[in-house]
Amino acid sequence: MHRASFSRDRLQRPVLTKPNGAYKPHRISRSTLRTLVHSAALAQPSPTESDSFKMANQTLLRTLVLAPLLIAGSCQAVYLGTLEKFGYEKREILHERIEAAGESIIVFEQRLKETFAVYSEAIHQEGGDLLSIQKRFSNFYDSTEDASSDLASRIDKIQSVANPMFEQWSDETGEIMDSELRLKSRANNTQALVRYNELLRSMRAVQAKTDPLLTRLRDHVLFMKLNVHPNAYASLRKTEKGFLADFDEASKAMNATYEDVQDFLKFIAF
């Protein structure tokens, strides 16, 4: 049986070049990566082949899988480093991203409120064009889901700059030779880290409260789409009170988190 062979020379590892003083990682295209993985998978050693060949194939496969992840992880560091070269400190970037997340919370809360208003209107509709009502509810839900995804993305971006920022602060604090100044700096950094973690927990709490609401809303969107009938819509009224109570709790959490955002922005103001 013909057995595909794979040479290490065929693997072009991602390398760093330095055009115009800035490091830029080369990326392996998805199609090339799939081809390399497929070729490596076909190169199965026979029982008589040495263990070294097997280990080489296993190492190669791990490299092909991990390389894109390592490149993606380094891209953020390169991005932040580039911004710093142009005078944008991590503190400034963090401030802007937290501010943007606060705005996203307001938008998300408003979209959620509008969606629940349309939902309540739909289940109390006695007649008329139920299909149009259902489509309107579905559109509002889609808009709310987009707002939720936007908030989640912004929270991730906050973490991507906050973590290296606090690591940098810790390293630079260790370079302070004056023991008194070093202790004061370390205390300030610790306080900032505590406040940041509290804010992050508050944001994640919003997600924990709103994700189940979005799941239930999607269930109702699908139910109303598949059962366009006044009686079917009316059957949802018995759960409306509890549903709206859960929304009120989520809304309170979102408003509280927005206040936390404002407090933290004042704390790290520069």
Beta strands, then each sheet from edge to edge (+ up, - down):
strand 1: 16-17
strand 2: 24-25
sheet 1: 1+ 2-
end
